[in-house]
């Protein structure tokens, strides 16, 4: 019978940490548990390795305040001690916020809150909010999305039903923060795909620089994913 993994950590990935890839992040945590002296479950078989699983891969270069990693303890330790022990051995930009018992399965998470920060060297375009609203007001807007599973190397997706809410707020004269709630999986909408679609729809509103930050994960009923 497959082992049920009952523990999770929630961690931030910011600063220099955003340049650590998904696979390297998992390997980093495997080493961190060992260095911290926290005994966690290992896979069975000839080549055993320490088990960790991250809820949703985060694109390279994106920051996050709500990453979730799953594992299972093999020996007793107070869960409130885990963040301090791990943070003592983790690199700059990776910080564990809490450790807790699992509540919901990964397959049940549905949406993500993102903040997309758009910077304009020559000032915020006057038509920015109106143009974004016009794009999402369409019945459908189909874009190409990279796919390793497709023989063509891409799939076509309609982004409209995957944007559940959004709000733009200027920050000074050159920066705008776009807060949006997007589909997380089955299907998912990467915010980078959303911005690629927008710059194709409204080239005059293309930012000079964009930053992406994942803020929160939700279940279908709107509760925070745990």
DOFI-16150 format. One record per residue (C-alpha): residue number from 1; y, x, z. Coordinates in Angstrom, 3 decimals, padded with zeros to 6 digits. Example, Ala and Ser with C-alpha at 12.3 -4.5 7.8 and 13.67 -1.06 7.14 Angstrom:
% residues 2
+-----+----------+----------+----------+
|   k |    north |     east |       up |
+-----+----------+----------+----------+
|   1 | -004.500 |  012.300 |  007.800 |
|   2 | -001.060 |  013.670 |  007.140 |
+-----+----------+----------+----------+
This chain:
% residues 226
+-----+----------+----------+----------+
|   k |    north |     east |       up |
+-----+----------+----------+----------+
|   1 |  000.000 |  000.000 |  000.000 |
|   2 |  003.461 |  001.303 | -000.918 |
|   3 |  005.519 |  002.490 |  002.023 |
|   4 |  008.606 |  000.410 |  002.839 |
|   5 |  011.728 |  002.512 |  003.316 |
|   6 |  013.709 |  001.098 |  006.200 |
|   7 |  016.760 |  003.304 |  006.669 |
|   8 |  019.961 |  003.907 |  004.762 |
|   9 |  023.120 |  005.942 |  004.955 |
|  10 |  026.479 |  004.955 |  003.545 |
|  11 |  028.554 |  007.897 |  002.347 |
|  12 |  031.723 |  008.843 |  000.515 |
|  13 |  031.921 |  010.981 | -002.601 |
|  14 |  035.464 |  012.243 | -003.103 |
|  15 |  037.435 |  015.393 | -003.949 |
|  16 |  035.231 |  018.181 | -005.300 |
|  17 |  032.176 |  016.018 | -004.579 |
|  18 |  032.828 |  013.860 | -007.652 |
|  19 |  031.627 |  016.731 | -009.850 |
|  20 |  028.127 |  016.727 | -008.314 |
|  21 |  025.790 |  014.881 | -010.687 |
|  22 |  023.475 |  012.046 | -009.636 |
|  23 |  020.319 |  014.195 | -009.719 |
|  24 |  022.055 |  017.065 | -007.930 |
|  25 |  023.283 |  014.615 | -005.285 |
|  26 |  019.717 |  013.501 | -004.543 |
|  27 |  018.511 |  017.118 | -004.369 |
|  28 |  021.469 |  017.958 | -002.131 |
|  29 |  020.539 |  015.226 |  000.351 |
|  30 |  016.888 |  016.268 |  000.345 |
|  31 |  017.974 |  019.766 |  001.408 |
|  32 |  020.551 |  018.377 |  003.853 |
|  33 |  017.951 |  016.361 |  005.797 |
|  34 |  015.801 |  019.480 |  006.128 |
|  35 |  018.712 |  021.689 |  007.193 |
|  36 |  019.873 |  019.072 |  009.690 |
|  37 |  016.422 |  018.946 |  011.259 |
|  38 |  015.951 |  015.259 |  010.449 |
|  39 |  012.314 |  014.515 |  009.669 |
|  40 |  012.098 |  011.958 |  006.847 |
|  41 |  009.166 |  010.600 |  004.855 |
|  42 |  007.727 |  012.581 |  001.951 |
|  43 |  005.929 |  011.323 | -001.119 |
|  44 |  002.151 |  011.636 | -001.154 |
|  45 |  000.028 |  013.704 | -003.541 |
|  46 | -000.333 |  017.387 | -004.441 |
|  47 |  003.383 |  018.084 | -005.036 |
|  48 |  004.970 |  016.354 | -002.066 |
|  49 |  008.738 |  016.057 | -001.874 |
|  50 |  011.244 |  014.504 |  000.495 |
|  51 |  011.962 |  010.905 | -000.515 |
|  52 |  015.541 |  009.693 | -001.097 |
|  53 |  016.833 |  006.983 | -003.423 |
|  54 |  020.437 |  006.098 | -004.306 |
|  55 |  021.275 |  002.442 | -004.945 |
|  56 |  023.345 |  002.871 | -008.125 |
|  57 |  023.950 |  006.122 | -010.043 |
|  58 |  027.630 |  007.098 | -010.001 |
|  59 |  029.095 |  008.529 | -013.184 |
|  60 |  030.190 |  012.153 | -013.024 |
|  61 |  033.898 |  012.392 | -012.208 |
|  62 |  034.078 |  009.039 | -010.397 |
|  63 |  034.757 |  008.836 | -006.676 |
|  64 |  033.221 |  006.338 | -004.259 |
|  65 |  033.728 |  005.057 | -000.722 |
|  66 |  030.511 |  003.050 | -000.580 |
|  67 |  027.508 |  005.038 | -001.814 |
|  68 |  024.152 |  003.974 | -000.353 |
|  69 |  021.108 |  006.249 | -000.008 |
|  70 |  017.710 |  005.004 |  001.164 |
|  71 |  015.068 |  006.974 |  003.096 |
|  72 |  012.703 |  006.537 |  006.013 |
|  73 |  012.517 |  008.449 |  009.274 |
|  74 |  009.208 |  010.039 |  010.233 |
|  75 |  010.186 |  010.812 |  013.834 |
|  76 |  012.480 |  009.081 |  016.287 |
|  77 |  016.199 |  009.848 |  016.265 |
|  78 |  019.171 |  007.702 |  017.250 |
|  79 |  020.681 |  006.385 |  014.018 |
|  80 |  024.226 |  007.038 |  015.243 |
|  81 |  023.376 |  010.775 |  015.408 |
|  82 |  022.392 |  011.018 |  011.732 |
|  83 |  025.946 |  011.077 |  010.212 |
|  84 |  027.100 |  013.938 |  012.467 |
|  85 |  023.991 |  016.008 |  011.790 |
|  86 |  024.200 |  015.527 |  008.023 |
|  87 |  027.970 |  016.073 |  007.794 |
|  88 |  027.523 |  019.457 |  009.480 |
|  89 |  025.470 |  020.694 |  006.500 |
|  90 |  026.875 |  018.727 |  003.547 |
|  91 |  029.389 |  020.238 |  001.090 |
|  92 |  033.069 |  019.390 |  000.798 |
|  93 |  033.662 |  015.932 | -000.661 |
|  94 |  030.446 |  014.372 |  000.652 |
|  95 |  030.772 |  012.591 |  004.009 |
|  96 |  028.254 |  010.269 |  005.665 |
|  97 |  029.952 |  007.264 |  007.268 |
|  98 |  027.053 |  005.501 |  008.972 |
|  99 |  023.269 |  005.223 |  009.223 |
| 100 |  021.572 |  001.863 |  009.684 |
| 101 |  018.409 | -000.125 |  009.110 |
| 102 |  018.009 | -001.634 |  005.633 |
| 103 |  018.901 | -005.297 |  005.237 |
| 104 |  018.819 | -006.172 |  001.512 |
| 105 |  016.756 | -004.816 | -001.383 |
| 106 |  018.502 | -002.767 | -004.074 |
| 107 |  017.511 | -005.328 | -006.703 |
| 108 |  019.642 | -007.989 | -004.981 |
| 109 |  023.017 | -006.243 | -005.341 |
| 110 |  025.173 | -007.874 | -007.999 |
| 111 |  028.828 | -006.751 | -008.156 |
| 112 |  031.039 | -003.744 | -007.449 |
| 113 |  034.696 | -003.464 | -006.513 |
| 114 |  036.462 | -000.698 | -008.438 |
| 115 |  039.970 |  000.712 | -008.410 |
| 116 |  040.996 |  002.161 | -011.763 |
| 117 |  044.150 |  004.282 | -011.483 |
| 118 |  046.069 |  004.593 | -014.759 |
| 119 |  048.793 |  007.217 | -015.104 |
| 120 |  051.463 |  007.266 | -017.834 |
| 121 |  053.619 |  010.334 | -018.433 |
| 122 |  056.427 |  008.300 | -020.034 |
| 123 |  056.340 |  005.254 | -017.793 |
| 124 |  054.173 |  002.132 | -017.543 |
| 125 |  054.031 |  000.180 | -020.838 |
| 126 |  055.843 | -003.143 | -020.553 |
| 127 |  052.961 | -004.990 | -022.201 |
| 128 |  050.193 | -003.505 | -020.020 |
| 129 |  049.399 | -006.535 | -017.832 |
| 130 |  049.855 | -008.982 | -020.709 |
| 131 |  047.598 | -006.965 | -023.031 |
| 132 |  044.805 | -006.668 | -020.465 |
| 133 |  045.031 | -010.389 | -019.757 |
| 134 |  044.877 | -011.167 | -023.476 |
| 135 |  041.719 | -009.095 | -023.920 |
| 136 |  039.888 | -010.839 | -021.091 |
| 137 |  041.131 | -014.275 | -022.182 |
| 138 |  038.923 | -014.079 | -025.284 |
| 139 |  035.629 | -015.965 | -025.398 |
| 140 |  033.835 | -012.677 | -026.044 |
| 141 |  034.644 | -009.028 | -026.637 |
| 142 |  031.657 | -006.995 | -027.821 |
| 143 |  031.664 | -003.208 | -027.499 |
| 144 |  029.135 | -000.461 | -028.077 |
| 145 |  027.544 |  001.123 | -025.017 |
| 146 |  025.459 |  004.302 | -024.997 |
| 147 |  021.758 |  003.655 | -024.464 |
| 148 |  018.888 |  006.138 | -024.294 |
| 149 |  016.416 |  003.280 | -024.715 |
| 150 |  017.770 |  002.153 | -028.089 |
| 151 |  016.692 |  003.879 | -031.311 |
| 152 |  020.315 |  003.613 | -032.476 |
| 153 |  021.548 |  005.416 | -029.377 |
| 154 |  023.686 |  002.464 | -028.333 |
| 155 |  023.581 | -001.239 | -027.528 |
| 156 |  026.209 | -003.922 | -028.043 |
| 157 |  027.436 | -005.750 | -024.944 |
| 158 |  029.936 | -008.514 | -024.294 |
| 159 |  032.202 | -007.337 | -021.471 |
| 160 |  033.924 | -010.686 | -020.819 |
| 161 |  031.236 | -012.290 | -018.603 |
| 162 |  030.897 | -009.052 | -016.617 |
| 163 |  034.494 | -008.990 | -015.320 |
| 164 |  034.676 | -011.416 | -012.393 |
| 165 |  038.195 | -010.732 | -011.105 |
| 166 |  041.045 | -008.274 | -011.556 |
| 167 |  044.558 | -007.484 | -010.382 |
| 168 |  047.118 | -004.902 | -011.495 |
| 169 |  049.628 | -003.346 | -009.107 |
| 170 |  052.197 | -000.723 | -010.123 |
| 171 |  052.663 |  002.322 | -007.906 |
| 172 |  056.018 |  003.817 | -008.756 |
| 173 |  057.166 |  004.047 | -012.382 |
| 174 |  054.219 |  005.931 | -013.888 |
| 175 |  051.070 |  004.704 | -012.113 |
| 176 |  049.170 |  001.408 | -012.066 |
| 177 |  046.150 |  000.526 | -009.925 |
| 178 |  043.742 | -001.931 | -011.521 |
| 179 |  041.450 | -003.508 | -008.911 |
| 180 |  038.469 | -005.276 | -010.453 |
| 181 |  035.122 | -006.766 | -009.524 |
| 182 |  032.475 | -005.916 | -012.144 |
| 183 |  028.788 | -006.617 | -012.754 |
| 184 |  026.639 | -003.994 | -011.005 |
| 185 |  023.238 | -004.391 | -012.686 |
| 186 |  021.135 | -006.544 | -015.019 |
| 187 |  023.487 | -006.138 | -016.855 |
| 188 |  026.058 | -003.661 | -015.551 |
| 189 |  029.591 | -002.851 | -016.677 |
| 190 |  030.746 |  000.725 | -016.210 |
| 191 |  034.538 |  000.760 | -015.638 |
| 192 |  034.790 |  003.573 | -018.181 |
| 193 |  033.329 |  001.212 | -020.801 |
| 194 |  035.876 | -001.412 | -019.754 |
| 195 |  038.763 |  001.029 | -020.224 |
| 196 |  037.389 |  002.277 | -023.559 |
| 197 |  037.353 | -001.351 | -024.709 |
| 198 |  040.915 | -001.897 | -023.505 |
| 199 |  042.322 |  001.175 | -025.220 |
| 200 |  040.681 |  000.030 | -028.458 |
| 201 |  042.165 | -003.450 | -027.989 |
| 202 |  045.641 | -002.181 | -027.051 |
| 203 |  046.107 |  001.453 | -028.200 |
| 204 |  049.769 |  001.455 | -027.134 |
| 205 |  048.640 |  000.938 | -023.521 |
| 206 |  046.259 |  003.900 | -023.426 |
| 207 |  046.844 |  005.883 | -020.192 |
| 208 |  047.433 |  009.624 | -020.233 |
| 209 |  045.055 |  010.002 | -017.283 |
| 210 |  042.522 |  007.699 | -015.572 |
| 211 |  040.743 |  007.916 | -012.213 |
| 212 |  037.880 |  005.683 | -011.082 |
| 213 |  036.908 |  004.848 | -007.496 |
| 214 |  034.053 |  002.589 | -006.387 |
| 215 |  035.186 |  000.647 | -003.301 |
| 216 |  032.490 | -001.841 | -002.265 |
| 217 |  029.082 | -003.300 | -003.208 |
| 218 |  028.251 | -007.022 | -002.965 |
| 219 |  025.329 | -009.405 | -003.100 |
| 220 |  025.365 | -012.483 | -005.350 |
| 221 |  026.631 | -014.659 | -002.474 |
| 222 |  029.647 | -012.389 | -001.969 |
| 223 |  028.378 | -010.673 |  001.183 |
| 224 |  028.647 | -006.896 |  001.401 |
| 225 |  025.438 | -005.132 |  000.426 |
| 226 |  023.636 | -003.480 |  003.331 |
+-----+----------+----------+----------+
